[in-house]
Amino acid sequence: MENSRHIVLRAEGIGKTYAKGTSLETQALKPSNLEIEEGVFYAIIGRSGSGKSTLLHILGGLDRPTEGKLFIENEDVFELKDKELAKLRRRRIGFVFQAYNLLSEHTAEENILMPIHLDGREVDTEYYNRVIEALSITNKLKNYPDELSGGEQQRVAIARALVSRPAILLADEPTGNLDPSTGDEVLRLLKSISHAFNQTVILVTHDMEIAAMADRIIKLNEGRIEDVKDNPTK
């Protein structure tokens, strides 16, 4: 792995404690440091309850840490006011979840382009076409979600996450609702897109076979980032 890659995300001592200062206090994420490099496919692994989703939600600005700082492209994320933070999430972070979260009354294309339209921006047609071609959904754009298979719906969700050219694409168990064959296909697409578009991807999984597809692995153990290393299978 190259050592000269641009750092797109930096976490300094981020931690999360729920019900802090009470007898029910739970430290979901112990103070941790992390640097995420541009164009690298990361997998966050760890046992159930190890803090994987908590970490991902903090990295995506969906949950505020109780301590520490997070910088995305050198912007101090949690110093932003709520409106500014929402704008940063919309423009700089893409999200792909287990549930596709597509709006049933809108076509695939309308779902994909909705973040751009809600933000009042112009569509970069050349980039948009590259994304939908890479995801092989060019002939599905006029279909509604209930006319698409699970794999096709997840491809649409990935296109929606990519269309804003985010600094980081976060994926939380994105194949959880897919059969193994379709899930494998979606993962291979995510990886190829990461490399083709120099797109940083951070994926949470409990499945070591899925993690084996990543370039770099972030291992959590009991709420602490225990290790970050290049995938030994690469």
N, C-alpha and C positions, 0 to 999 in steps of 0.2 A: 504494500500500500504506500502511496506517495506520502511524503512528509510535508510537502509544500502546498497542500490544499488550503483553500480559504476556510476559516472558521466561521460558520453561519450562526451557531448557537453556543453560548457559554453559560454554564450554571455554576454559581459560586456559593457553596454551603447551603444549598436549598434543602429544606426539611419541612415536614408537615406533621403537626400534632393535632388530633381532634379532641375537642372538649378540654382544651389546655387549662391547666390549673385546677382541675376537678379530680375527684376520685376515679372518674371514668376515662381519664386521659389515655389516649392511644397514639403512639408514635408510629404513624404509617410509613413515613420516610425519614430516615436519619440524615443529618446534614451531609450533603454529598456534592462533589464537584464533577463537572462533565463538560467536555468539548465535543461538538459535533461538526464534522467537516463536510464541505460541499461535495455533492455528487456521490456520496457513499450510502450504501444500503445497510442500515443497522437493524439488528434484532435485539429486543429487550427480553431476556428470559429470566425465569425464577419460579419457584414453587407458588402455588396458590396462596395469596395473602402476603407475598414478599414485597409488595409495593409497586408492581409493574404499572397498573392503571393509574395509580396516584402520581407516579413519575410522569407518565405520558400526559396526563391532564394538566400538570404544572408546566411541562414543556410547551404545551399548546395554549397556555394562557387561559384555560378553562377553569382552573382552580388556583387560588393564590396560596403560596407557601406561607408557613408561619415564621420562617426565617430564611435568610439567604437572598440572592439576587439572580435574575435571569436576563441575559442579553441576547437579543436576536438581531443580527447584523449591527451590533454595537448599540442597539437601543435598549435602555433599561425598561423592560416590559412592565414590571409591577409598580413603576413610578408613574405610569400613565393613568389618566382618569378613565372611568369606565367606558365612555364614548370613544376615546382614543384607542383603548385596548381592543374594543370591538372592531374598530377599523383595522388595526394591525392584524387581528385574527383573520379578518375577511380577506386581506390583501397578501399577507405574508405566510399564512399557515393553511395548509389543506388538510382536511380530515376525511378519513375513510373508516367506517365502523362496521361491526358485524351486521347490523340492520342497515339496509341500503338508504333509508330516509328519503326516498324519492316522493315527490308530490304526484298523487295518482291522477289528478285532473290535468296534468301537463305532460306534453310529449317528452321524449328523451332529450331532444335538443333544447327544449325550454328549461328542463331541469338543469342541464349542463351549464347553460348560459345565465341562469338566474343570479348567481353571485355577481357577475359582471353588470347586469342590468340594475340590480339593487344598489350597486355602488355608483351608478351613474356614469360608467365608463364605456368606452368604445371597445368592441371585440377586435382582438388581433386575429384577423381571419386566417392568415398564413399559419400562425401557431396553432389556432383552433383546429384547422384541417390536419395538421401534423399529428395532433393528439388523438383525434377520432380515428385517423388511419392507423396509428400505432396500436390502438385498442380494438381495431377491426369492428367498429360499430357504425361505419358510414351508412350502411343500409338499414339501420335501426332507428335513425334519428326521428322519424315521424311516428314511431310506435309509442303507445302509452305503457307505463310500467307493467300493467297486468297482461300486456301482450309480449312481455320479455321473460326469458328464463332467469333463474337466480344469478347465473354467471353473467348474463347480459346486463342485468340490473346493477351488478357490482361494477362492471366496466363503465357504465354510465356514471355511477357514483365516483369512480376514480377520475373520469374525465372532468366531472364537476369540480373535484378537488384540485385538479391540475390547471384548469383554465385561467386562473388568476396568476399563474406562474409563481407559486409560493416559494419562499425560501426553504420551507420544510414541509414534507408530506407525512402526516402521522396516521398510522393504521393500527386500530385496536382489534385484534383477532378478526381480520377482514374476511377470512374464509370459514368462519364458524357456522354459517348457515348454508354452506355449499357442500356438495358431495366431494369426496377426495379427489376425483379426477378433475372436476371443474375448479376446485380450490387450488390444485397444483398449477393449472393453466393460468389462473388469475395471479398467483404469486410469480410465475415466470414472466408475466406481462409487467408486473410491478418492477421486477428486477431489470428487465430490458429497458423500461422507461427511465429508470434511475440512471442507467448508463447512457442511453441515447440522448436524454435531455439534460444530463449533468444534474439530475434532481436528487436532492437529499431525501431519503426515506427512513423513517423510524417506525418499526413494526413491533407490536407486542404479541408474543405468542408463548404458549406453554408447551408447544410441540417442537421437539428437538430436530425433527426432520425438516420442519419449516425454517427453523433457525439456521440450519445448515446451508440454506440458500443465500444467507446474508453475507456481505463483505466483512462485517465487523459485528462482534457480539458484546452486548452490555449485560453483565450478570448481576442480578439482585439477590441478596440473601438477607432475610429478616429485616427488610426495610433499608438496607444499605447497598450502595453500588460497590460490589465486591471486586469487580474486574471489568475492564474494557480491552478487548484484544481482537486482532485480526482473526478471521475464521481460519482455523488450522486446516480445514478441508480444501481451502483455496490454493 
